[in-house]
Amino acid sequence: MYKYRHKSLEFLKNGEIVLFVSIKLRKAGCAVIILTLIVSAMAVVFIPSEVTAQEREGIKVPIIMYHSILKDEAMWGDYVLSPVELEKDIVYLKNNGYEAVFVSQLIDYVEKGKELPEKPVILSFDDGSYNNLTYVLPLLKKYGFKATFSVVGKYSEVACEDAEPSPDYSYLDWKDIKKLMESGYVEIANHSYNMHSLEGRRGSSINDGESYEDYRQAFYNDTFKTQHLLEDNCGFTPDVYTYPYGLVCDASRHLVKSCGFKASLGVEEKMNYICQGDSDCLYDMYRYNRTAFESTEDFMERLLG
């Protein structure tokens, strides 16, 4: 072993730790120092990042976020897709070995060790548009797929007043929601009662300057109102909370758990890795928004590739 000193730097060589080569060249009165560092070790200890650990231990679960499904081409955009494109998505997933599951199945996997399919995927539909009943349910039945519908309590209350609901603008009322649940192809998530807005309060997040106690009461009043309406009118209460617009804060994360929800859905576009025994992986789950501006192939490549 020898020591090499250069100014304030000291390097040790013993065949195991570091090999440092310093070459000093002189030319035309100028000194040029070229340093080449090669790190070698007999035993390398690698501490994986949190994401890498999840990738190694967890099951990869992509979640697709849909909204309204309409035939009118003039309506297609960021949050409106055609039934034809939706069917193409489902066919693509099915042909590539994916099986649609409920969020509740992820909960059972994490908490109870129940099995998941080899390639699970979640189809989620936000806001509770009536066209989800018109166009989505028949496709789910046709291909044996499942989906999670997130409903806004106030929207469903207003929908009960529509004598003749329209796929173009109506929302699911209580009997529609009950019909969807009874089909076996749909589960329902709580999408707030009246916090699906960007005016005043932004989604279900805390306002600037609002005290935690005031926010807690507002969040509880809103959230439990939808829970109670679903229980009274449809006979069940959701275990999943879907953040309006995906707007979350530390306070809302805490309150979602204190309300008894076992999972929550956000809108950040990343892959989920679900690990048994790790309940935290079920909260703020990531979703990829499906717009009308990509083909099925391009979207799936971005999602699954």
N, C-alpha and C positions, 0 to 999 in steps of 0.2 A: 504494500500500500504506500502511496506517496501523496504529498500535499502540493498543491500548486496555488500560489498566491498572486493575484493581480489586483492592485489597488485594494479595495475593501472586500473583494470577493475571494472566497476560499472554497475549493472544490476537493472532494475526497474521491479517490478511486480505489476500490477494493475488489473489482470484478463483479460486483452485485448492484451497486447503486447508480453511479453516474459516470459517464465518460464525457469529458469536456475537452475539445480541441481548440486551441487558439493559435492562429497563424498570423504573424505580423509581416506585412510586406512593406518595403520602402521603395518608392519610385519618385524621382524628380522632386525630392525634398518633402514629399507628402506621405503621411502614414495612413494606411488603410487597414482596418482590422476586420477580419472576416470571422465571424463566430458561427460554429455549427454545433448545435446541441442535439445529442442523441440520448434519449432516456431508455435504459434497459433495466429490467428487473427480473430476478429469478422467480419471484412470486408477486403477482399483481393483485391488489385488493381493490375491487370496484364496488362502490356504493351506488346503486341505481337511484335515479330520480323517482319521485312519487308516481309520475305518469308511466315510467317504464315498469315499475312494480305492478301497477294496475294492469298494464298490457300483459305482463307475464302471468298474473294470477287471476284476472277477471275474464268474464265472457264479454265479447265485443257485441254491443247492441246499438245499431243505428236507429234513430227515431226521425221519422219524416213528419213535418208539420204542414198540414193542409188547412184550408179555410173553406171558402165557398166553392161549390161545384156547379157550373152553369153551362148550358149549350150555346148561349148567345156570345158570339165571338167578340162583339163590341165590349163585353164586360171582362174579358180575360186580362190578367195583369199580375201584379205582385201577390195578390191574395185570392185570385179567382182562376180556377183551372177547368178545363172541359172534362166531361165524363169520359170522352175517348182517351184523353191523355192519362187520366187516372187509371183506366183499365190497362193501358200500356204499361204503366208503372207496376201494377199488380202482376201482370203476366211476366214482366221482366224478373221481378223478385221470385216468383214461383218457379220460373224456368232455371233460375240460378240457385235453387235449393233453399231459399229463405222461407221461413214460416212465421206468419204474423202472430204476435202474442199480446196479451194485455199487460199493462203496468202491474196489475195485481199479481201476475205470474212472476214478475221480477221480485216483488215483495216476498212471495212464497219461497222463491229460490234463496233469497238472502236470509230470511228469518227462519225458514223451516227446512231448508235443504232440498226442496222439491226440484225435480228435473226441469231443464229448459231444452228446447230443440237445439240441434247443432248450430244452426244459423238463424237466430231469432231477429226479428225486425218489428218495430212498432209503428203503426200508422195512427197519427193523431189528427183530429179535426177540431179546430177552435171555433168558439162563439156560438155553436148550436144552430146553424142555419137550417131552415126547413129542407133545403135542397140536399142536405146530407141524408135525410130519410128518403127523398125522391130518387136520388141517383147513386148514393154510396152503398146503402144497405143491399140493394139488388146485386151489386158487384161483389160485396163481401160474401153473400150467399153463393153466388156463382162459382167463386174460386176457393171457398172455404177459408177466407181470411177474417181476421178480427181487427177491431179499431177502438181507439179511445176518443170519445166525444167530450169536449169541455164546454159546459153550458153556463151561460150568464143568467142568474136568477131573475133579474128584472126583465130581460128579454123574453123569457118564457112566460112570465106573468102577463106581459102585454100580448104575447102570441095567443093567449087564451081568448082574447077579444076578437080575433080574426074569424069571421064567418067562413070565408073561403081562403085558406092559406095559399100563398104563391111561392114557388121555388125561387122567384126573382128577388123577393124582399122579406119574406116571413121567417120567423124563428120557430124552433120546436116548442110546442106547449107540453103540459105535463103528460097528457095521454100519448103523445108522440114519443116522449122520453121513455115512458113505461113500455111502450111497444118495442122500442129499440133494445132495451134491457132484456126483455122477455125473449127476444130473438136468439140470444146466446152469442151473437156476433159483435156486440157492442158493450163496452163499459163506459160509465159516466164519471167525469171529473168536475170538480167545483172550480169555476172560472170567475168567482166573486158574485156578489149580488148586484152591486151598482158601482164597481170601481173600474169597469172597463171603459176608461176615459182618460184623456190627456188634458182636460180642462180642470182647473183647480188642483185636485190631487192627481198626480201622474201614476195611473194604475193603482196598485195596492201598496205603493211605497210611502214612506213618511214624508211629510211636508217640511220644508225649511222652517226652522223655528218652532215646530210643533213638539210639545212635550211627549215623552214616551208614554205616559199614562193616557193622555188624550188619544194618541195614535193607537195604543193597545185597545182602547174601548171602541174606537171607530172600526178597527180591523175585525175585532170579535163580533160586533154588531152586524157588519156586512157579511162576513164569512158564515156565521152560524144561521143567518137568515136563509141563505141558500140551502144549507144543510137541512134545516127544519122544513123548508118548502119541499125538498126532494123526499124527505122521509114521510111527510104528511100526504103528498100527492102521488108518490111513486113507490113508497115502501122500502127505501134504502137510503143510506148516506154514503157519499164517496170517501175513499181513502186517499185520493189524489187531489192535490191543489195545483192549478195551472195559473201562473202569474200573468195578469193582464199586461200585454205588451212586453212581457218578460222583465218588467221593472222590479228589481229586488233590492233589499237593503238588509243590513244585519238584523234590524228589528223584525222585519217581515220573516226572515228565515227562522228566527226564534219562535215567533208566534205561530207560524205554520206547524211547527212541531208540537207546540203546546196545545194546539187545537186538535191534535190527534191524527193529523195526516201522516201517512207512512211514506209518501213520496211526493215530489213536486216537479213540475216541468217548467223550464226556462226557454230561451230562444237562441242562445249562443250556439253557433254551428261548429260542433266538435263531436267526436265519437265518444260513446259511453262505454265504460268497462265496469261490469257488475260483478262484485265479489261477495261470496258467501260470508255471512257474519259481519259485514261492513255496511251498516244501515246508512251511513253518510253518503254512499255512492248513489242512493235513491233520491237525493234531494238536489234541486237545481239541475235536473238532467238536461243534456244538450239536445237540440233539435235542428234539423236542416229544413229551412222554409222552401216549399215547392212552389215556384212561380210558373207562369205560362211562357216564360222567355227562354226556357231550355227544353231540348228534346229529352225524352226518357233516357236515352243512352248517355247524353252529356251529364244530366243530373246524377244518374246512378254512378257514373264514373267518378264524379266529384264526391259523392257520398261514400261509395264503397271501395273506390280505387286506392 
